[in-house]
Amino acid sequence: HLAALAALAERCATDLEPEVERYIALVRSTLKGGGTLFFAGNGGSAAHAQHVATEYVVRYALDRPAARALALSTDSSLLTAAGNDLGFEMIFARQIEAHGRTGDLLVVISTSGASANCLRAVEAARARGLATVGLLGRDGGRLKGMVDVAIVVPSDDTALVQEVQLAIDHHVCSVIEGELGR
């Protein structure tokens, strides 16, 4: 597993560099403009969303001012009400409808690129003028063609995709954190 992860990470470091740089630019412009970073995903990707949002709000490695970031998978009352009343596919979109505004950024994390609730969240974000990034796996699925920046980790192995996606987010956060600390 570690050898496969190392090979995939090395491939992604080279092949995905332009997309990662575009992601960094979107995070930078969002935060410098006073916007909010929204993160959404299911299962392990929901944990990833919470993990990375926390690193922007609290810290990654440096003491610096807090950045505006929120994981859309953390409010159990909201998730269960939206899932029950509107359908599970609306749990993230409804939050974007309530809180998203022009100048914000939505990052969806999906190993399949086909999660219905991430698709609907991107639709809601685009309707409200938010920029969008997809951290995706496999071939990127439908989300690849819907987001402003698609970062597709080219593997069908869910665990490897998730590990590389988190490494990418750690890199992005590290770059941004260095800038926020100034």
NORURJO-V754796 format. One record per backbone hydrogen bond with DSSP energy under -0.5 kcal/mol. NH is the residue of the N-H (numbers start at 1). CO is the residue of the C=O. If there is no record, write none. Layout:
NH	CO
NH	CO
//
This chain:
5	1
6	2
7	3
8	4
9	5
10	6
11	7
12	8
13	9
14	10
15	11
16	12
17	14
20	16
21	17
22	18
23	19
24	20
25	21
26	22
27	23
28	24
29	25
30	26
31	27
32	28
33	29
34	31
35	30
37	68
38	36
38	105
39	70
40	107
42	109
45	42
46	43
47	43
48	44
49	45
50	46
51	47
52	48
53	49
54	50
55	51
56	52
57	53
58	54
59	54
67	56
69	67
70	37
72	39
74	71
76	74
79	75
80	76
81	77
82	78
83	79
84	80
85	81
86	82
87	82
90	87
91	88
94	90
96	92
97	93
98	94
99	95
100	96
103	129
104	101
105	36
106	131
107	38
107	105
108	106
108	133
109	40
110	108
110	135
118	115
119	115
120	116
121	117
122	118
123	119
124	120
125	121
126	122
127	123
128	124
128	125
129	126
130	125
131	104
133	106
134	149
135	108
135	133
136	134
136	151
137	110
138	153
138	155
140	137
143	113
144	140
144	141
145	142
146	143
147	143
148	132
149	132
151	134
151	149
152	150
153	136
153	151
154	152
155	153
158	156
161	157
162	158
163	159
164	160
165	161
166	162
167	163
168	164
169	165
170	166
171	167
172	168
173	169
174	170
175	171
176	172
177	173
178	174
179	175
180	176
181	177
182	179
//
